[in-house]
């Protein structure tokens, strides 16, 4: 296939992804919407966040601290067509036609009758133009100034439209390419292709694409798009209760830069694949000819132009990890030898999936070129160990036959739950996937909404016996210890229905009163809203727990922000505590009260879930997920460690 040297000047000015929406994790995705739903109770809100509320998620989010606006700039419903048109795929390819998406024509779109690539790109361009016009009108009605960061959705959609225009400009090129010299002809810092530090849970290089639009193996996890369409029913027929899947990657759609990043990565990868099909003589192949297009893509990848996008991502990954992998020189004046470089990790496809067989082959060739001993590495440098999750089990099995079982030694894959192949119908596929040399085991997502009734039951028991023993698990993290009284109070809040019950639990709750000092009548919803808001404010104001909340807030940002916060916290701890105990405010740069409540709620919900055996694979923070048996600082996150968990089942819940 085409080869792109990692030391090419192409990568000199490329910058990594930063800011919100780079990658999501299970906790932030499941709990991020809870503040909106506090009045309905934490457990019900958690179920809604998992996807059972029957509503259309609305994402205002044109910048920080603006989520109080009622008029949305972009909704998730409007972004689904954009994601679908980027690849022409939504969930399983035929013959696994489990869902349909009514988008392109007046009648429901049939995935077995694809539009041609460039026709689909024209539809995508028109869709982006229409959405951009609507977004501009919404910003105008909000009276937001033109230009700058005050209209981030407008800027993101413009960047996306420019990329589609570039792709359409390649329609008549004899050797179309996405590189000229940079992807889509854009400046190298137009968007961050890779996240240099991943996220707080997995702090290493990571790559993402759009979910579902790149997931031919998606099953129970996937969002059923007919869920968003009106359900026809006959007179007298009951309403149909539909559910969407639990894929957490869609939460990143709320961030303009995050969605644009996944979109541009996906467009680059799928346009690059289409150009390989053209180079392989498949320009005239019908879109339904799946096998013929795969073979043409493999032939095209062997040409000098080849598959450039996986090669480009490979070069970026090596560049971003070079300092960590390089050998360390001995101190000046020392007679000792240089310390060898250390292998680093990369997570491939945090969001989205690796896709078709020819794409898997292209990515595996790029992965192999990052492995220890590769010619792409600087002299003396260590390599990059790559891992990922996938539901494309059939595609992986097919590639195993194509490669003759010779996979890159620096790659492992976790068989992710929710795959369409996770059923008795595809038992042969499942068994074959288990036997692949790259397979580590099953990683099963914990269905959080299934635990809501169990947590409600715990609340009932606590209400009947407020002093019941809370079965705390062993402490697993040096920065956080579970607290029985905090869990007890939180469970009891779930039983509060009247102002009197709230005052019995929280005597200082700011309940509204009449001029005579009598309690004003409140609905149950109003009581619960006051209860949770007041309780979370108390937790944030607590000197010890408030410091943990703020530390976690900074951990969600770049590592440098966390280090700066910890340095400041350690040097001024006593002053901060004295100021807080005296009733003074603790300054929180860039953190809103709502954000602090969200984080406090996430932490308490997490310890409550884990206490009752419902928390998934780790109790709270990443240090307890280290692959080292005794010292977490000496290991790596177990999801990345390539030497553990072969053939095991790992539950992933609130990480």
Phi, psi and omega per residue, in radians:
X1 nan 3.005 3.088
X2 -1.055 2.578 -3.063
X3 -2.207 2.329 -3.121
X4 -2.170 1.953 -3.081
X5 -1.119 2.347 -3.083
X6 -1.180 -0.356 -3.136
X7 -1.639 0.272 3.118
X8 -1.129 2.596 3.077
X9 -1.118 -0.194 3.111
X10 -0.971 -0.494 -3.031
X11 -1.759 0.072 -3.001
X12 -1.065 -0.651 -3.035
X13 -1.923 0.064 -3.108
X14 -1.206 2.424 -3.122
X15 -2.028 2.598 3.125
X16 -1.351 2.874 3.114
X17 -1.229 2.517 3.084
X18 -2.458 2.863 3.013
X19 1.545 -3.077 -3.054
X20 -1.165 2.616 3.031
X21 1.415 0.189 3.098
X22 -1.096 -0.983 3.063
X23 -2.610 2.589 3.103
X24 -1.784 2.910 2.961
X25 -2.304 3.020 -3.002
X26 -1.065 -0.714 -3.062
X27 -1.194 -0.895 -3.086
X28 -1.109 -0.567 -3.129
X29 -1.279 -0.731 -3.093
X30 -1.280 -0.495 -2.996
X31 -1.894 -0.099 -3.006
X32 -1.124 -0.486 -3.091
X33 -1.661 0.113 -2.992
X34 -1.152 -0.584 -3.106
X35 -1.030 -0.666 3.133
X36 -1.103 -0.516 -2.997
X37 -1.909 0.255 -3.079
X38 -0.987 -0.656 -3.070
X39 -1.116 -0.332 -3.113
X40 -1.657 0.001 3.102
X41 1.753 2.485 -3.036
X42 -1.099 -0.693 -3.046
X43 -1.237 -0.777 3.090
X44 -1.095 -0.674 3.138
X45 -1.125 -0.646 3.110
X46 -1.118 -0.691 3.083
X47 -1.107 -0.711 3.128
X48 -1.104 -0.726 3.128
X49 -1.109 -0.490 3.111
X50 -1.380 -0.204 2.966
X51 2.048 0.399 -3.078
X52 -2.002 0.253 -3.015
X53 -1.485 -0.183 3.095
X54 1.351 0.096 -3.123
X55 -1.834 3.022 3.117
X56 -1.754 2.021 -3.141
X57 -1.009 2.336 -3.111
X58 -2.010 2.208 -3.087
X59 -2.077 1.705 3.024
X60 -1.170 -1.346 2.978
X61 0.607 0.966 2.983
X62 -1.487 0.282 3.138
X63 2.768 3.087 -3.105
X64 -1.174 2.574 2.995
X65 1.022 0.673 3.116
X66 -2.197 0.298 -3.027
X67 -1.423 0.196 3.090
X68 -1.613 -0.134 3.127
X69 -1.226 2.429 -3.107
X70 -1.470 -0.494 -3.060
X71 -1.584 1.969 -3.039
X72 -1.300 2.612 3.024
X73 -1.467 -0.817 3.126
X74 -2.453 2.417 3.050
X75 -1.881 2.766 3.115
X76 -1.067 -0.636 3.132
X77 -0.994 -0.651 -3.118
X78 -1.306 -0.398 -3.112
X79 -1.513 -0.384 3.125
X80 -1.021 -0.820 3.118
X81 -1.043 -0.650 3.121
X82 -1.091 -0.785 3.137
X83 -1.105 -0.786 -3.109
X84 -1.087 -0.810 -3.068
X85 -1.163 -0.395 3.138
X86 -1.090 -0.603 -3.081
X87 -2.110 -0.328 -3.026
X88 1.288 0.294 -3.054
X89 -2.283 2.485 2.998
X90 -2.590 1.700 -3.079
X91 1.397 -2.703 -3.002
X92 -1.064 2.424 2.983
X93 -1.278 2.818 3.025
X94 -1.016 2.546 0.171
X95 -1.545 0.155 -3.121
X96 -1.489 1.104 -3.044
X97 -1.476 1.423 -3.051
X98 -1.592 -0.308 -3.091
X99 -2.652 2.733 3.122
X100 -2.257 2.687 -3.091
X101 -2.173 1.908 -3.131
X102 -1.338 1.658 -3.046
X103 -2.305 -0.993 -2.851
X104 -1.412 -0.662 -3.130
X105 -2.022 3.057 3.123
X106 -1.160 -0.651 3.090
X107 -1.464 2.756 3.130
X108 -0.939 2.343 -3.097
X109 -1.254 2.305 -3.119
X110 -1.772 2.025 -3.116
X111 -1.049 -0.261 -3.137
X112 -1.488 0.036 -3.122
X113 -2.305 1.195 -3.039
X114 -1.202 2.587 2.898
X115 -1.312 2.714 3.019
X116 -1.129 2.779 -3.021
X117 -1.001 -0.935 -3.063
X118 -1.235 -0.528 3.019
X119 -1.109 -0.718 3.114
X120 -1.149 -0.634 3.099
X121 -1.124 -0.641 3.090
X122 -1.152 -0.697 3.077
X123 -1.121 -0.694 3.110
X124 -1.103 -0.746 3.131
X125 -1.074 -0.757 3.124
X126 -1.143 -0.672 3.112
X127 -1.107 -0.758 3.121
X128 -1.153 -0.669 3.102
X129 -1.079 -0.781 -3.139
X130 -1.121 -0.748 3.140
X131 -1.172 -0.670 3.121
X132 -1.073 -0.697 3.122
X133 -1.131 -0.734 3.115
X134 -1.113 -0.722 -3.126
X135 -1.129 -0.741 3.120
X136 -1.056 -0.709 3.127
X137 -1.140 -0.689 -3.140
X138 -1.171 -0.690 3.076
X139 -1.141 -0.678 3.107
X140 -1.066 -0.750 -3.140
X141 -1.175 -0.484 3.071
X142 -1.441 -0.089 3.133
X143 1.040 0.672 3.057
X144 -1.490 2.397 -3.114
X145 -1.099 2.675 3.135
X146 -1.382 2.476 3.056
X147 1.526 2.968 3.109
X148 1.186 -2.798 -3.097
X149 -1.487 0.050 -3.115
X150 -1.341 -0.211 3.107
X151 -2.281 1.073 -3.013
X152 -1.114 -0.587 3.120
X153 -1.177 -0.633 3.121
X154 -1.125 -0.736 3.124
X155 -1.160 -0.722 -3.121
X156 -1.133 -0.780 -3.137
X157 -1.147 -0.616 3.088
X158 -1.111 -0.722 3.098
X159 -1.115 -0.719 3.125
X160 -1.129 -0.728 -3.133
X161 -1.145 -0.667 3.098
X162 -1.058 -0.706 -3.133
X163 -1.141 -0.731 3.121
X164 -1.126 -0.688 3.093
X165 -1.056 -0.695 3.094
X166 -1.101 -0.750 3.127
X167 -1.073 -0.767 3.127
X168 -1.110 -0.530 3.101
X169 -1.185 -0.235 3.132
X170 -1.587 0.017 -2.996
X171 -1.031 -0.676 -3.071
X172 -1.792 0.120 3.136
X173 -1.293 2.397 3.125
X174 -1.160 -0.539 3.104
X175 -2.320 1.345 -3.079
X176 -1.113 2.595 -3.132
X177 -2.626 2.710 3.055
X178 -1.584 -0.185 -3.065
X179 -1.782 2.181 -3.131
X180 -2.712 1.016 -0.178
X181 -1.444 -0.232 -3.126
X182 -1.707 2.836 3.137
X183 -0.926 2.221 3.116
X184 1.086 0.259 -3.109
X185 1.255 0.136 -3.129
X186 -1.383 2.794 3.017
X187 -1.027 2.667 -3.065
X188 -1.113 -0.344 3.126
X189 -1.824 0.395 -3.118
X190 -1.154 -0.589 3.025
X191 -2.720 2.662 -3.134
X192 -1.488 1.823 -3.105
X193 -1.113 -0.764 -3.116
X194 -2.000 2.616 2.956
X195 -1.630 2.014 -3.040
X196 -1.116 -0.599 -3.104
X197 -1.982 0.238 3.128
X198 1.007 -2.202 3.058
X199 -2.308 -3.093 -3.049
X200 -1.092 -0.484 -3.097
X201 -1.413 -0.665 -3.061
X202 -2.281 1.496 -2.969
X203 -1.471 1.125 3.001
X204 -2.583 3.000 -3.025
X205 -0.911 2.361 -3.067
X206 -2.488 2.621 -3.103
X207 -2.290 2.432 -3.103
X208 -2.389 2.675 2.941
X209 -2.318 -3.108 -3.103
X210 -1.192 2.356 3.079
X211 -1.261 2.737 3.105
X212 1.119 -0.760 3.102
X213 -1.221 -0.188 3.122
X214 -2.184 0.324 -2.957
X215 -2.118 1.347 3.124
X216 -1.142 -0.263 3.133
X217 -1.767 0.139 -3.081
X218 -1.165 2.359 3.108
X219 -2.193 -1.866 -3.082
X220 -1.107 -0.437 -3.115
X221 -1.263 -0.397 -2.904
X222 -1.338 2.692 3.077
X223 -1.457 2.104 3.071
X224 -1.429 2.032 -3.005
X225 -1.302 -0.387 3.047
X226 -1.215 -0.191 3.037
X227 -1.051 -0.488 -3.080
X228 -1.618 -0.027 -3.137
X229 -1.714 2.673 3.089
X230 -1.043 2.431 -3.121
X231 -1.695 2.012 3.128
X232 -1.265 2.382 3.103
X233 -2.496 2.635 3.141
X234 -1.399 2.771 3.087
X235 -0.983 2.283 -3.138
X236 1.537 -0.196 3.138
X237 -1.390 2.490 -3.139
X238 -1.258 2.688 3.053
X239 -1.066 2.520 3.125
X240 -1.565 2.152 3.096
X241 -1.564 1.935 -3.116
X242 -1.871 2.663 3.135
X243 -2.177 2.540 2.997
X244 -1.800 2.835 -3.087
X245 -1.210 3.080 -3.014
X246 -1.807 0.307 -3.134
X247 -1.001 2.117 -3.064
X248 -1.467 -0.213 -3.062
X249 -1.132 -0.406 -3.109
X250 -1.155 -0.320 3.129
X251 -1.104 -0.447 3.128
X252 -1.242 -0.206 3.139
X253 -1.134 -0.315 -3.097
X254 -1.262 -0.305 -3.093
X255 -1.730 2.105 -3.120
X256 -0.956 -0.851 -3.132
X257 -1.188 -0.621 3.124
X258 -1.136 -0.785 3.119
X259 -1.156 -0.757 3.142
X260 -1.073 -0.656 3.136
X261 -1.104 -0.846 3.129
X262 -1.133 -0.684 3.127
X263 -1.084 -0.857 -3.078
X264 -1.164 -0.683 3.059
X265 -1.057 -0.769 -3.110
X266 -1.169 -0.791 3.138
X267 -1.061 -0.739 3.129
X268 -1.079 -0.782 -3.096
X269 -1.171 -0.784 -3.069
X270 -1.361 -0.566 3.019
X271 -1.183 -0.704 3.084
X272 -1.039 -0.710 3.085
X273 -1.130 -0.762 -3.125
X274 -1.111 -0.671 3.120
X275 -1.175 -0.587 3.057
X276 -1.148 -0.664 3.087
X277 -1.077 -0.729 3.109
X278 -1.116 -0.792 3.133
X279 -1.122 -0.458 3.121
X280 -1.554 0.235 3.078
X281 1.460 0.310 -3.074
X282 -1.836 0.326 -3.094
X283 -1.010 -0.643 -3.064
X284 -1.582 0.004 -3.116
X285 -1.165 2.442 3.101
X286 -1.180 2.482 -3.139
X287 -0.973 -0.441 3.140
X288 -1.378 -0.166 -3.098
X289 -1.423 1.367 -3.048
X290 -1.046 -0.937 -3.070
X291 -1.108 -0.719 3.141
X292 -1.098 -0.667 3.137
X293 -1.234 -0.634 3.070
X294 -1.084 -0.793 -3.134
X295 -1.140 -0.706 3.107
X296 -1.112 -0.682 3.113
X297 -1.114 -0.686 3.105
X298 -1.134 -0.703 3.098
X299 -1.152 -0.756 -3.139
X300 -1.117 -0.587 3.137
X301 -1.148 -0.378 -3.132
X302 -1.467 -0.114 3.122
X303 -1.412 2.882 -3.131
X304 -0.990 -0.654 3.114
X305 -1.211 -0.698 2.992
X306 0.949 -2.792 3.044
X307 -1.646 1.784 -3.031
X308 -1.452 -0.473 -3.017
X309 -1.197 -0.872 3.063
X310 -0.993 -0.606 3.101
X311 -1.162 -0.685 3.116
X312 -1.125 -0.778 3.116
X313 -1.089 -0.717 3.096
X314 -1.000 -0.842 -3.124
X315 -1.073 -0.701 3.089
X316 -1.108 -0.750 -3.126
X317 -1.081 -0.750 3.134
X318 -1.160 -0.661 -3.137
X319 -1.169 -0.747 -3.092
X320 -1.248 -0.397 -3.120
X321 -1.823 0.046 -2.998
X322 -1.043 -0.737 -3.103
X323 -1.100 -0.681 -3.134
X324 -1.238 -0.562 -3.061
X325 -1.531 -0.293 -3.057
X326 -1.227 2.563 3.070
X327 -1.136 2.530 -3.129
X328 -1.649 2.184 -3.130
X329 -1.189 2.621 3.071
X330 -1.211 2.597 3.123
X331 -0.956 2.577 3.140
X332 -1.021 2.318 -3.124
X333 1.543 -0.146 -3.140
X334 -1.494 2.608 3.104
X335 -1.647 -0.012 -3.110
X336 -1.296 2.835 3.135
X337 -1.492 2.854 3.099
X338 -1.150 2.564 3.096
X339 -1.430 2.249 -3.123
X340 -1.049 2.627 3.070
X341 -1.185 2.790 -3.123
X342 -1.894 2.449 3.052
X343 -1.061 2.474 3.067
X344 -1.949 3.047 -3.084
X345 -2.034 2.698 3.023
X346 -2.458 2.347 3.019
X347 -1.758 2.086 -3.109
X348 -1.725 2.104 -3.103
X349 1.207 1.230 2.945
X350 -1.157 -0.841 3.036
X351 -1.997 2.543 -3.058
X352 1.429 -3.083 -3.095
X353 -2.451 2.899 -2.975
X354 -1.300 -0.412 2.881
X355 1.500 -2.421 -2.964
X356 -1.225 2.851 -3.056
X357 -1.017 -0.799 -3.116
X358 -1.130 -0.583 3.084
X359 -1.182 -0.698 3.098
X360 -1.046 -0.760 3.127
X361 -1.063 -0.778 -3.129
X362 -1.104 -0.751 3.130
X363 -1.172 -0.670 -3.129
X364 -1.156 -0.621 3.084
X365 -1.130 -0.712 3.097
X366 -1.157 -0.694 3.115
X367 -1.081 -0.783 -3.131
X368 -1.038 -0.587 -3.139
X369 -1.289 -0.142 3.050
X370 -1.703 -0.150 -3.046
X371 -1.242 2.825 3.105
X372 -0.941 2.294 3.136
X373 1.583 -0.030 -3.112
X374 -1.180 2.624 3.108
X375 -1.202 -0.262 3.125
X376 -1.383 -0.208 -3.078
X377 -1.470 2.565 3.016
X378 -1.118 2.604 3.138
X379 -0.944 2.229 3.119
X380 1.456 -0.088 -3.099
X381 -1.425 2.602 3.041
X382 -1.393 3.097 -3.064
X383 -1.822 -3.012 3.101
X384 -2.018 2.189 3.085
X385 -1.691 2.198 -2.973
X386 -1.991 2.421 3.070
X387 -2.480 2.856 3.124
X388 -2.832 3.021 3.017
X389 -1.921 2.586 3.115
X390 -2.680 2.562 2.994
X391 -1.940 0.063 -3.129
X392 -1.505 1.049 -3.006
X393 -1.170 -0.720 3.130
X394 -1.104 -0.724 -3.140
X395 -1.124 -0.696 3.108
X396 -1.117 -0.704 3.117
X397 -1.119 -0.738 3.113
X398 -1.079 -0.720 -3.137
X399 -1.176 -0.579 3.100
X400 -1.021 -0.714 3.088
X401 -1.153 -0.719 -3.127
X402 -1.112 -0.713 -3.108
X403 -1.470 -0.125 -3.068
X404 1.141 0.527 3.132
X405 1.356 0.079 -3.075
X406 -1.657 1.409 3.110
X407 -1.534 2.779 3.048
X408 -1.033 2.399 -3.122
X409 -1.260 -0.250 -3.113
X410 -1.775 0.437 -3.127
X411 -2.319 2.385 2.979
X412 -2.375 2.710 -3.125
X413 -2.274 2.461 3.039
X414 -1.725 2.221 3.099
X415 -1.307 1.925 -2.973
X416 -1.541 2.342 3.123
X417 -1.150 2.756 -3.074
X418 1.699 -0.077 -3.140
X419 -1.172 2.562 3.076
X420 -1.118 -0.367 -3.120
X421 -1.515 -0.012 3.140
X422 -1.507 1.204 -3.141
X423 -2.788 2.848 -3.136
X424 -1.084 -0.517 -3.124
X425 -1.043 -0.592 -3.106
X426 -1.980 0.669 -3.081
X427 -1.050 -0.661 -3.137
X428 -1.121 -0.684 3.101
X429 -1.136 -0.752 -3.127
X430 -1.086 -0.797 -3.137
X431 -1.118 -0.685 3.110
X432 -1.140 -0.689 3.116
X433 -1.130 -0.639 3.111
X434 -1.070 -0.581 -3.047
X435 -1.480 -0.104 -3.131
X436 -1.068 2.436 -3.120
X437 -1.122 -0.351 -3.133
X438 -1.551 -0.175 -3.037
X439 -1.346 2.285 3.095
X440 -1.684 -0.692 -3.104
X441 2.797 -2.975 3.131
X442 -1.626 2.421 3.026
X443 -2.106 1.899 -2.990
X444 -1.792 2.199 3.073
X445 -1.295 2.386 3.117
X446 -1.435 2.135 3.116
X447 -1.317 1.645 -3.001
X448 -1.023 -0.652 -3.051
X449 -1.170 -0.347 3.099
X450 -1.232 -0.309 -3.087
X451 -1.562 -0.133 -3.067
X452 -1.043 -0.838 3.114
X453 -1.053 -0.615 3.138
X454 -1.188 -0.695 3.097
X455 -1.191 -0.640 3.067
X456 -1.073 -0.666 3.105
X457 -1.111 -0.693 3.090
X458 -1.109 -0.642 3.106
X459 -1.126 -0.698 3.107
X460 -1.094 -0.725 -3.128
X461 -1.156 -0.713 3.125
X462 -1.162 -0.646 3.125
X463 -1.102 -0.645 3.122
X464 -1.322 -0.572 -3.114
X465 -2.379 1.424 -3.037
X466 -1.019 -0.392 -3.109
X467 -1.741 0.308 3.127
X468 -1.065 2.619 -3.114
X469 -1.227 2.325 3.053
X470 -1.663 2.068 -3.038
X471 -1.393 1.387 -3.075
X472 -1.173 2.376 3.026
X473 -1.344 2.927 3.107
X474 -1.100 2.552 3.085
X475 -1.132 2.360 -3.074
X476 -2.131 -0.110 -3.070
X477 -2.380 2.377 -3.059
X478 -1.189 -0.331 -3.071
X479 -1.716 -0.157 -3.015
X480 -2.532 2.234 3.072
X481 -2.141 2.329 3.118
X482 -1.129 2.553 -3.073
X483 -2.204 2.103 -3.062
X484 -1.116 -0.719 -3.096
X485 -1.214 -0.609 3.098
X486 -1.142 -0.748 3.121
X487 -1.158 -0.727 -3.140
X488 -1.057 -0.812 -3.132
X489 -1.119 -0.671 -3.118
X490 -1.168 -0.702 3.091
X491 -1.147 -0.683 -3.131
X492 -1.161 -0.545 3.086
X493 -1.042 -0.525 -3.113
X494 -1.201 -0.238 3.138
X495 -1.783 -0.066 -3.090
X496 -1.253 2.276 -3.131
X497 -2.269 -0.406 -3.061
X498 -2.206 2.790 3.088
X499 -1.018 -0.627 -3.136
X500 -1.136 -0.717 3.110
X501 -1.139 -0.625 3.116
X502 -1.174 -0.755 3.129
X503 -1.137 -0.585 3.101
X504 -1.118 -0.549 -3.126
X505 -1.584 -0.719 -3.135
X506 -2.245 1.507 -3.044
X507 -1.027 -0.437 -3.101
X508 -1.659 0.228 3.131
X509 -1.076 2.319 -3.061
X510 -1.395 1.244 3.140
X511 -1.386 2.434 3.136
X512 -1.208 2.453 -3.120
X513 -2.231 2.808 3.081
X514 -1.398 3.073 3.095
X515 -1.086 -0.403 3.117
X516 -1.517 0.028 -3.133
X517 1.517 0.085 3.137
X518 -1.482 2.626 3.117
X519 -1.166 2.321 3.062
X520 -1.295 2.562 3.097
X521 -1.171 2.369 -3.139
X522 -2.272 2.585 3.026
X523 -1.325 2.869 3.103
X524 -1.042 -0.672 3.122
X525 -1.086 -0.761 3.137
X526 -1.136 -0.675 3.127
X527 -1.096 -0.805 -3.098
X528 -1.160 -0.647 3.105
X529 -1.094 -0.811 3.100
X530 -1.088 -0.710 -3.099
X531 -1.064 -0.914 -3.087
X532 -1.214 -0.707 3.138
X533 -1.079 -0.809 -3.116
X534 -1.163 -0.724 -3.125
X535 -1.129 -0.746 -3.139
X536 -1.175 -0.640 3.075
X537 -1.098 -0.667 3.093
X538 -1.122 -0.706 3.127
X539 -1.125 -0.740 -3.134
X540 -1.147 -0.612 -3.122
X541 -1.339 -0.319 3.118
X542 -1.109 2.232 -3.049
X543 -0.967 -0.787 -3.072
X544 -1.316 -0.945 -3.087
X545 -1.198 -0.620 3.093
X546 -1.061 -0.641 3.086
X547 -1.141 -0.659 3.095
X548 -1.133 -0.746 3.134
X549 -1.044 -0.830 -3.113
X550 -1.170 -0.639 3.094
X551 -1.078 -0.731 3.115
X552 -1.155 -0.613 3.098
X553 -1.063 -0.742 3.140
X554 -1.267 -0.514 3.083
X555 -1.138 -0.452 3.103
X556 -1.253 -0.310 3.135
X557 -1.609 -2.825 3.141
X558 -1.179 2.653 3.128
X559 -0.943 -0.605 3.139
X560 -1.092 -0.604 3.129
X561 -1.173 -0.700 3.110
X562 -1.139 -0.755 3.141
X563 -1.084 -0.744 3.137
X564 -1.093 -0.712 3.134
X565 -1.132 -0.794 -3.116
X566 -1.112 -0.690 3.091
X567 -1.072 -0.787 3.135
X568 -1.148 -0.712 -3.102
X569 -1.143 -0.782 -3.111
X570 -1.140 -0.691 -3.073
X571 -1.337 -0.399 -3.083
X572 -2.120 0.365 -3.028
X573 -1.010 -0.826 -3.081
X574 -1.120 -0.766 3.131
X575 -1.096 -0.719 -3.135
X576 -1.112 -0.759 -3.140
X577 -1.138 -0.753 3.135
X578 -1.097 -0.722 -3.136
X579 -1.145 -0.721 -3.140
X580 -1.181 -0.727 -3.132
X581 -1.163 -0.485 3.129
X582 -1.476 0.030 3.119
X583 1.589 0.093 3.131
X584 -1.393 2.795 -3.115
X585 -1.440 2.477 3.028
X586 -1.685 2.125 -3.042
X587 -1.169 2.305 3.129
X588 -2.177 1.724 -3.120
X589 -1.241 2.119 3.015
X590 1.274 0.241 -3.135
X591 -2.105 2.162 -3.136
X592 -1.497 2.847 3.097
X593 -1.091 -0.703 3.120
X594 -1.078 -0.692 3.132
X595 -1.144 -0.673 3.095
X596 -1.133 -0.709 3.091
X597 -1.096 -0.757 3.124
X598 -0.989 -0.814 -3.088
X599 -1.192 -0.715 3.091
X600 -1.064 -0.743 3.120
X601 -1.091 -0.739 3.135
X602 -1.073 -0.757 -3.107
X603 -1.151 -0.770 -3.105
X604 -1.239 -0.712 3.059
X605 -1.037 -0.679 -3.108
X606 -1.131 -0.851 -3.113
X607 -1.183 -0.534 3.097
X608 -1.191 -0.811 3.105
X609 -1.030 -0.801 -3.070
X610 -1.192 -0.636 -3.129
X611 -1.025 -0.638 -3.108
X612 -1.751 0.409 3.011
X613 1.289 0.452 -3.064
X614 -2.097 0.321 -2.936
X615 -1.681 0.015 3.134
X616 1.534 -2.480 -2.909
X617 -1.655 -0.216 3.110
X618 -2.565 2.628 -3.039
X619 -1.263 -0.619 -3.133
X620 -2.794 -1.111 -2.940
X621 -2.074 2.881 -2.953
X622 -1.152 -0.425 -3.110
X623 -1.072 -0.445 3.110
X624 -1.435 -0.085 3.099
X625 -1.822 0.226 3.131
X626 -1.138 2.547 3.119
X627 -1.369 -0.168 3.113
X628 -1.400 2.357 -3.018
X629 -1.214 -0.424 -3.061
X630 -2.206 -0.608 -3.059
X631 -2.103 1.819 -3.082
X632 -1.072 -0.427 -3.125
X633 -1.285 -0.254 -3.120
X634 -1.674 -0.115 -3.108
X635 -1.931 -2.976 3.031
X636 -2.181 2.954 3.111
X637 -1.045 2.330 -3.014
X638 -1.090 -0.417 3.087
X639 -1.148 -0.426 -3.125
X640 -1.676 -0.471 -3.076
X641 -1.061 2.199 -3.049
X642 -1.538 -0.079 -3.055
X643 -1.866 0.188 -3.089
X644 -2.271 2.827 2.977
X645 1.211 0.417 3.089
X646 -1.084 2.114 3.088
X647 1.361 0.093 -3.098
X648 -1.601 2.979 3.044
X649 -1.969 2.152 -3.125
X650 -2.041 2.174 3.102
X651 -1.531 2.308 3.132
X652 -2.067 2.065 -3.125
X653 -2.216 -2.013 -3.114
X654 -1.470 1.486 3.086
X655 -1.371 nan nan
